[in-house]
Amino acid sequence: MKKLMLTTIAAPLLTMAAATPCVATAPAARPNIIFIYADDHATQAVGAYGSRINRTPNIDRLARQGVVFDNSLVTNGICAPCRAVVLTGQHSHRNGVLTNAEIFDGEQMTFPKLLRDAGYQTALIGKWHLKSDPTGFDHWEVLLGQGPYYNPRLDTPGGLVKHEGYTTEIITDRAMDWLREGRDADRPFLLMMQHKAPHRNWQPGPDQLTLYDDVEIPEPPTLFDDYAGRASGAKTQEMTIAGHMFPSDLKLETPRGLTETQLARWRAAYDPKNAAYEAAGLTGRALVEWRYQRYIKDYLRTIAAIDDSVGTVLDWLDAAGLAEETVVIYSSDQGFYLGEHGWYDKRWMYEESLRSPLLVRWPASVPAGVRRAELVQNLDFAPTMLDLAGVTPPPVMQGRSLVPLLTGAGTPPALWRESVYYHYYEFPGVHAVPRHYGVRTDRHKLIHYYQLGEWELFDLVADPQEMHSVYGDPAYTDVRARLERELTRLQEQYGDTHPTAPVAKILEQTMRPHPDLPGYELVWHDEFNGRRLDATKWNHSRLGPRRNAVNVPEAVRLDRKGHLEITTSRHQRADGTTEHRTAMLDTQGLFATTYGYFEARIRLQTQVGHWSAFWLQTPTMGDPLGDPARAGAEIDIMEYLANDHHRGHVQHTLHWDGYGDDHRSAHSRVRVPGIESGFHTFGLEWTDDAYVFYVDGVETWRTSEAISARDQYLLLSLEVGPWAGDIADATLPDSILVDYVRVYRKSSP
């Protein structure tokens, strides 16, 4: 196998703005704007940023013909929060999307709304990932949640539309259809074209399945990082290529949902490679090296399809005569680890995930072949879009317009910002990255892991790979003091209040013994005492059509008496048919645990046609792995159906080995007098050798079937389906009330 060694050709061709000042150019009037947004595209995989591992000829066209920002940084390196920052021009604590769990409030001001008010046509096509319906757009077609890589359904104002093909190509085709036929040619437009790729699990398109098969991608020098010299979170994270990838990530399992033709091409590409891997019997370092090659090649294959998409857009602009008057912006929601520190994913304030590509072409007003070294952020995108259109950014926006840096007119670089602020919130959560905030300047970075009570300080010139924190180094005492003052200043400027107590002290304040189970202490709970659902604890799960109803956020509320209410209701559609609405909540990505005691106090529903449940789940339960210890299980602590056959009985159920026709299950049903009157507690004690179920403190079922050894997250649901009877016979609305949900773990000896 030959080594892939790419010559860095793009960067030397571009002038550095600081070395060769741009000639100021008068901005063109009301340009069109095309914003192309990838998901997790690392700067290390862009030719214009000096990639050693791939080529991106079409994205590099933007660099040759426009401006490259070498220090484009994000405010909170995870998908949904970055998208909310781009729309609002406000930090996460201001726009309400701190983690991937929150629902974006579409009532707040966004730059597409302001552009539409100013006469722009606005369209959004592709990934949205903000859980509410898009607002501010004349036309939108968006993926449901993350969306699949193949054969996606696009949500539209008129309902779901199924498409067959590769999602990157479908998003491109739908965008091109709108550009050609869906807009008024006499009015300026904003098109936000937002790709799923290259998000996990990196499934290549049919034309890229064997790309890079004959080459070996260079490994990053920190692939086998031992995490010495940094805060403890670097060791305790769960995002290593060596230990935290699923078989589906490594294409050792065939994706679901492919057509026969797609499946045949997939197997032709991967079956021989997988057979060779199985025969090799790799272990240790060799196994990690194989995993890296499989991961990085698949990741780069998805990038190749994105680059083709960019080329399609640029070629059309040239052919349509619109290139001069159209601003094309290419960026990504955040960066990504391509094996650096042994990782994949993002989240950290370290450089690989903090930096994202930003390339801008506007032939009418922006000089070609320029690089800007200023510190810019995704916080600046909204005011920039408005400024491009001649709309004054409102004072509520916390970013700054990049137009002066693009055109060379206005604010001189010397008066630009000298530091940026970052705050990551999603812990507990997927990949176990601790919460942290920090400040970065052109040379130094200070990070505070406030739950851990730990700090890091890096000299990015002396240590560009951030391998050794110098926080305790006496030589950096003055630098540390200056950065601490700057961090405080930025937090005051942006109005970010923050916790300061280390996590151990926080747990001391919240953990308490279980009154009836000696040796257990409370580690997670929700008493539902607030005004609205706590988005740091719960996600709205599986929104949209599910079984015989539609899951909607509006079906969930807090009654301000300390209860969560989930309601099933009946609605008349415009065509005269009936729609039922209900809801499901989960803690996926926010809280999960292995073993413990789980308890909820619930007042149950009384009508037929829908059933309530308090249950545990894993992301891999749907995979038919055959081993619940490895794949997890669905553990239904309580299911209640109020139909004639089940009324008065509580169901305890286990499901494992996937959800196919041959999946396995076990269950118990217990009669509980007065179950529909008042509140009742439902509990599960889960150990490494048994599940013990309780109702109102009384043991109701004990089993050693399907013991999971995986972290499981919590769910609360009220679902509609024929298993519970005919919903047409129900008097609606009907609801459940949840007084609390509590999770206990065994105390340390």
N, C-alpha and C positions, 0 to 999 in steps of 0.2 A: 504494500500500500504506500502510495506516495504522500509526502507531507504537503499540506496546503500552506503555502507561504505567499501572501499577497503583498504586492508593493503598495505602499501608501502614496497614492498619486494625487488625492484630492486636496489635502491640506496645504501643500506647498504652492498650489496654484492660486490660493486665495490671499489677498492682502490683509494684513493685520490693521485694524482700524486705528490702533494707537500709533502705529508706525507711519501710516500713510493716511492722513485725514481725508475723509470723503468730501467730494464737492457737493454742497447743499443743493438739493433739487426741490423745486416747488411741488407739493403733493398734487396728484391728479384728483379730479372731482369725483366723489362718490363711486369708488371702484367696486366691482364685484369682489366677494370674499369666498374662497373655498378653503375650509379648515379640514385637513386630513389628519385624523387622530388615531394612532395605533394604541394597542394595549400591551404594555410591558416591553416596548422596543428599547433595548439598551443602546446607548451611544457606542458601545464597543462593537456593535454590529451594524454600523453605518460607515460606508466608505469615506464620506466627508469628514468623519471624526477619527480617521486613521485606522479603521478596522484592519486587523491582521487575519481575520477568519472568514470574511465574505465580501462580496461586491454588491453595491446597491446603485447601479448606473442611473436609474431614473430619479431617485432621491438626490443623488449627487448633481443632477442637472439643476436642481434648485440651488445648490451651493454655488455652482459655477455662475449661475445667472442672478444670484441674489445675495443674501446675507446669512451667515452661520453664526449662531450664538454659542460660544464655547463654554459658557457658564450659565446654562439654563437649568434652574433648580426648582424643586417642588416644595410645597409647604407641609405635606402629610402623605408619605409615599405609599398609597394604597388606592385601589381603583375608584370606588364611589366618592370618597372625599376629594380626590383630585378633580373629578368631573364637576362636582359642586363648586369648587374654587374657581374653575375656568368659567362657569356660567355666571357666577355672582361677583367675582373680583373680591371676595372676602374670605378670610381664614375660616377654618373648619368650625371653630367655636362660635363664629358669627353666623355662618350659613346653616348650622344645625346638623351637618353630616360629618360626624367625628370618625365613624368607622363604616365598614360595609353593611352594618345592620340598620342604619337609620333610613327613614323614608324622606326623600327630598321634598321640601315644602314648595310646591309649584306656585304658590301665591306670592313668593318674594320676587324682588326685582332681579332680572337677568338681562344680559346684553342682547340676546335675541329679541326679547320683548321691546327693548328700546330701539333696536334697529327696525323692527317691524313698524313701530309707531312713527319712525322717521321715513317710511315709505319703502323699505326693503322687503323683498320677498324672502321668506325664511324657510329652510327645509332641513330636516334632520333624518339621516338614513344610516342605520347600523346599530351599534351598541349604545345603549342608554344607561342601564345599570343603576338607576336611581329609584326604582320601585314605584314611584308615582307616574302618572301619565305626563309626557312632555307638554310644556306650555311655552307660548311665545313663537310657535312654528305654524306657518300656513300649511305645511305638509310634513308628515312624519311617518316613518316606517322603522320600527325598532325591534331588536331581538328581545326575547323574553329572558330577563336575567342575563346570565353569561351567554346563553345561546350555544348551540352545538356548532361544530366545524362543518358538518354536512347536513343538508336538507332542513334548513331552519324554518320556523314559523316566524313571520314578522307581524308584530302588533301594529295596527293602524287605527285611526278614528272609526273606521267601518268594521273593525273586527280583525281576527287573525287570518293571515294569508300564508298558506304552505308553499314553499319553494323547494325545488329539487336541484341539487348541485352543491358546489363548495361555497361556503359562506363568504369568503373574501371576494370571490367572483360575483356572487349574487349582490352583495352590497355595492360593488362597483357598477354592475349592470343597472341596478335600481337607481343609483345616483345619475348615471349617464342618461337614463330614460327621462329623469326629471329635468336635467339640463337641456336635453333636446326638445322635449315636448311638454313639460309640466309647468313652465314658467312663462311670464310675460317678458318678451324680449326687449321691451322698452323700459323696463325698470331694473335697478340694480338688485343683486341677490346675495344672500348668505346661504351657503351650503355647508353643513357640518356632516362630514362623511367619516363615520367612526367605526373602525374595524374591530373585530374580535381578536384577531391575531396580533401578536404572537402569544396570547395568553395560554397558560397551562390548560390542557395537556398536549399542546403543540402537535396537532394532527396535520400533516402536510396535505396539500391539494393533490388531485390526481396527476397533475403534470409535474409535480416535484417529489414524488414518492421515492425516486432513486437518486435524486440530486445529492452529491457529495459521497455517494457510495464508494467511489474509488480514491478518496483522499482521507488523510488523517488530519483532523483539526488540531492546531497547537493548543496545548493545555495552558491555562493561566498559571503563573508561578506560585500562587497561593492555594492551589487546588487541595493540598494536604496541610492546610493551616491547623496549628494546634491550639490557637486562640489564647496563647500566653500573651501577657502584656496589655490586656484589655479588661473591661468590666466583665462580671460573671455572666451576664446575659448572652455573650457571644458563645459560651460553651453550652448553655442550657437551651438554646433555640432548637427548633425542630424543622429545619429546612436544608438538610445536607443531602447532597447527591448520594453519598455513601449509605445513608440510613433512613431517609424520609421520602422516598419515591414509591408510588404504587406501581403494580404491574402495568396498569393502563398508561401511566406516564412513560414507561419504557417500551410500549407497544408489544408487550408480551401477552396482551389480550387484544382480541379483535374488537374494534369499536362497534357499538350497537347503532341501529338505525340506518345502516347503509343499504343502498339498493343492491340488487344482484350484480350489476355491472361494477359498481363502486367496490363491493366486497371482493370481487374477483381480482380487480387491479390491486387492491390493498394486500391481499394474500400473496399475489404474485411477487410483490415487492418485499414483504416482511417475512413470510414463512421461511424462505431459505436462510435469511439472516438470523432468524430466531433459532432455527435448527442448528446452525453453526455455533451460536452462543450456548445452547443447551449441551452440545457435544463437548465444548471446551472445558466445562466444569470450573469456571474461574472463581477465585477466592481472593481475599485481601486486596492489595493495591491494584492488582490486575483487574479485579471486578469493578473497582471504583473507576479505573481508567475506561473500561468498556461502557459503564453507565454514563460517564461524561460524554463519550463519543456519540452514543445513541441520543442522549438529551440534546447536545449542541447541534447535531445535524438536523434533528427534527425541528428544533427552534429556528434554525437558519432556513430550512425549507419553507416554513410559514412566512418568513421575512421575504423570501424571493417572490411569493405571490403578492405581498403588499407592494413591493417595488414595481411589479408589473402593473398593478392597479394605478400607482402614481403615474407611470408612463402613459396609461390610457387617458387619464385626465389631461395631462400636459399636451399630448398629441391632439386631443380634441380641441383644446383651447387654441392651439396654433391653427388648426384647420378651420375653426369657426371665426378666426380673426379677433378673438377675445383675450389673447395673452397679455397684451399691453395694459389693458384696463382691468385686469383681474389679479388680486392679491392671492397667492397660493401659500398657505402655511402648513408645514408638516411638523408634527410633534407626537409625543406619546404621553399617556397619563403619568408615568414615572419611568425610571430606569429599571434594571433587572440584573441579577447576578448570573453570569455565564460561567460558573465554576469558580469565580473568585471567592476566597475563603471557604472553598468546598461547597458553596451554596447555589441554589436557585432561588427564585422569588425576589422580594423587594423589602419594604417596610422600614429598614434601618436608615439612619442619617449618614451612613457611610456613603462614599462617593458613587458607587455603582448604581444604587437605587435613588440617591438624591438627584443625580443629573439625568436629564431627559433631552433628547434631540429637539432642536428648534431651528428650522430653516425657513426663510421667508423670501419669496420672489415677487417683485412688483416692477416690471420693466419700465413703466411710465415714470416712476419716482424713486426707485431704489437702485443705487449703484450695484453693479455686478461684481462678484468675486471678493466680497468683503467678509472679514471675521470680526466679531465684536467680543471683547473680553469682559465686559461689564457683568455684574451679578444681576441676573434677571430671574423672575419666577413665574410660575403659572398664574400667580396672583395678578400678573400684569396683562394677561391675555384679554380679559373683558374690557378694561379701559383702552387697550390698543385697538380692538375691533371697533369700538365706538369712535375713537379718534380718527381711524381710517375713513369712516363714513361721515366725518364732520359733526359728530354728536359729542357734546361735552360730557365726559364721564361724571356721574353724580358723586357727591362727596362721600357717600356711604362706601364706595369702592375703596379698598385699601391698597390696591396696586397702582402702578404708574404706566402711562402709555409708552410703548416702545417706538412710536413713530419718530421721535427725534433721533433715536439711535439708528433707525432704518434709513432715514433720508439724509442724515448728517446735518440737519438743521435743528435749531432750538437748544435744548439743554446740553452743554458740553459734558463730555465724559467725566471730567473732574468733579462735577456737581452731582453725579449719579450716586446711588446708595453704596455704602461701604460694607454692608453686612445684610444677611438674610436670616429670617427666623423660621424654625421648623418645630412641629409638634405632632408626634405619633401617639395614638390613643388605644389601639385595639389589643388590649390584654385584660383578662385571659382571652385567648383567641388562637386561630390557626397559626401554626409555626412558632408560637410561644415567644414572640419578640416583645420584650418589656416596653412599657410606655416610657417615652423620653421626649425631651425638648432640647433645643440647642440653638447656637448661633454659629454662622460660618462667615468668614471674611475671605479676602483673596488668598490668604496664606494659612489661616488657622481655623480650627473648629473646636468648639466646646460643647459637650453633650452631657446632660444630666438625666440619669435613669432614676427618676424620683421615687419609684416604688422600691428600688433596690438600695437607695441611699448611696449611689455610686456615680462617679464622674469620669469622663475621658476628655483629654485634650490632645489634639493632633497638630503637628507641623506638616502641612501638606506639601511643602517644598522638600523638606528633609526626609519625609516619610509618606510619599504619595499613595502607597497601598494601605496606609493606616494600620500598621502592624504593632505599633508600640505607643501607647498613651504616655504623654509626658506630663500628666496632670500633677504628679508629685515631684517632678524634677525641679530643684531650686533654680536652675537656669531659666525656667519659664514662669517664675513667680510673678513678674510684672505683666507678662502676656496674659496669664490666668486672671489676674485682678482686672485687667482692662476688659477682657471678654465677659467676665461676670457682670461688670457694670453695663456693658453693651447688651447683654442678655436681659437684664432688668429693664433697661430702657426700651427695648423692643417689645417686651411683654406689656409694659405700660402703654406704649404707642398703639399696639394692636388690641389692647383691652383683654388680654388673655389671663384669666385667673387660673391658678394651677395648684394641685396638691403638692405638699412638700414632705409629708411624713413617709418614711420608708415603709415598704410593704409589711414588714414584720410588725410594726406598730399598728398599722391598719387592721391586720388580722387579730391582734390582741384585743382590739376594740369590738370586733364583730363575732369572733368565735365564742360559742358557749356550749356547754354540754347538752346533749339530748336528755330530756327529763326521764324517758323510759328506757333508754338504751345506754347503759354505762359504757364509757370509753369512746363515745362518738361526740364530735364537736362540729358546730355549724361552720360551713365554709362558703356557702353561697345561698342567697335567699332573696325573695321579693315579697314584700308585704303589701304592695299595691296601694301605698299611702299617698302617692303623688297626684298630680293633676292630669298626667298623661302617661302613656306606656313608656317605661324606661328603655330607650333604644340601646343603652350599653349592656342590657341584659337579654332583650328579646328581639328577634326578627319577625316580620310578617312573612310567613312561609308559603311557598307555592301559590303565589298570587295568580289570579285568572281562573279559567275553567278547570275544575277538578271534579271528577265523577259527575254527580248530578247537580252541581251548584257552581257558583263563582266565588272564589275567595277574594274578599275585599278588605282593605284596612279599616273601612268605616264600620265593619261588624265588631270591632273591638273598642272598648272604652273603659276608663276607670270611673267608678260612680262617685268618687270623692268621699266614700264612706269606708275606704280601705278594701275595696273589692275590684277585681277585674271581671268584666262582663263580656262574654262572646255570644252573639245573637245570630240566630237564623231567621231570615225574613223573606217575604214573598213580594215580587215586583212584576208589574206588567210591562212588557216590551212594547215598542212602537208598532210592531207587527201583530200585536194581540196575544202573543205567546207569553208564557210565564217563566220568570227567572227567579231562582232561589240564591240568596247571598249568605255567606257565612265566613268563617276565618279559621286560620291555623297559625300558631306561633311556635318558634323554635329558638334554641340558643346556639345553633351551629355557628362556629367561628367566634363565639363569645364566651361560652363555658361548656366544658365537657370533662368527664372524669371517668376513671376506672375504679369500680367498687365504691361502696358507701351505702348510706340510707337516704332514700328519697321519699318525700312526703308532700302531699297537697291536701288542702281542705277545700272542698267543693260542694256547692249546692247544684244538684243535677237538673237537667231538663226533664220535662214530663210528656212531651208530644212525640208521636211516631214519626218515622221518616228520616230521622237524623240521630246520630249517636255521638256521645262525648268520649274523650279519651285523654289520659295522662300517660305518657309513654317515653321511652328512650330509644335512640336510633344512632347508627353510625353512617358516615358517607359511603362506606363500602358494603353495606348490608345488601344492596342490590346486586352485588357481584356473586355469581354462583361458585364460590370458592370451596364450599363443602365444609369449612372449618370455622365455626362461630368464634373460637378463641382468636383467630386471625382476622376474620372479616367482621366480627361483631354480630349482633342480633337485633331484631326489633323486640323490645320488651314492653308489653302493654301492661302497665301497672294497674290501670283501670280502664275498662270500656263499659259504657252503659247504653243499652237500647231499651226504649220504652214501648216496644211493640208487645203484642199479646204473648208471644213465645218467650221473650226475655225479660219482661217487666218484673222488677223486684229482685233481679239477679245482677251481680257484678261479675264481669268477665276478666280473668287474668290470662294473657296469651303470649306465647313466644313464637316468633317466626325466624327462620334462618336458612342459609344456603340459597340466597337470592330470592327473586319474586316470580320465577318461572312456574310452569305447571308442575314441576317436580320439586318445588321448594318444600321444606319441612316445617311443621308447627306442632305445638303442644298447648293445651289450655285447660283451665279449670273454671267452673262457674259456681258461685256461691250465692245462696239466697240471703238477703239482708233485710229484715223487717223494717219498714219505715224509710227505705232508702230514698224515696222522693220527697221526704219531709226534712227541711232544714239542711244544715251542713254536715258533711261526713269527711273523715280523713282516710286517705288511701296511701299506703306506704309500701316500700320495697327495700329489704335488706339484701344487698348483692355482695357476695364474697367470692373468693376464688374457687369455691366448691359447691355453692348453692345460691338459689334465689328463694327468699322467703317473703311472701306477700301478706299484707295486713289491711283490714278494714276496721276503722274505729279502734285501732290498737290491738285487735284480735287477729292472731295468725289464721289465714284462710287457705294458703297453699304453699307447699315447700317442694322444690324440684331441683335436680342436678342436671337437667337437660340443657344443652346449648349454652354453656357458661362462656360468656364473652370475656376476653382479656383486653379489649380495646376501649379507648375513651368513647363514651357515649354522651350525646347531647340530649336535652330535654325537649319535649313537645307538649303543647296543649291544643286540643282541636275539638271542633264541632262540625261533623261532616254529614252530608246528605247522601243517601243511597238506599236502594231497595232492600238491602240486608236489614235495615231498621224499620221496614214497612213503607207504605205509600205516603210520601210527603204531602200528597194532595189531601189526605185525611187529617192533616195536622192543623191546629189552630195556631197561627203565627202572628207576630213574632214569638219565639221561645228562646230561652237563653240558659247558660250556666253562669254561676258566680263563683269566682275563685278567691278565697280569703288570703291564702298564701301558698308559696312553693318554697320548700327548704331542702337543702342537701347537706348531709353530715358525712364526715369521714372519721375513720378510726384515729384516735389520738396517737401521737408518737409515744412510744414507751418511755 
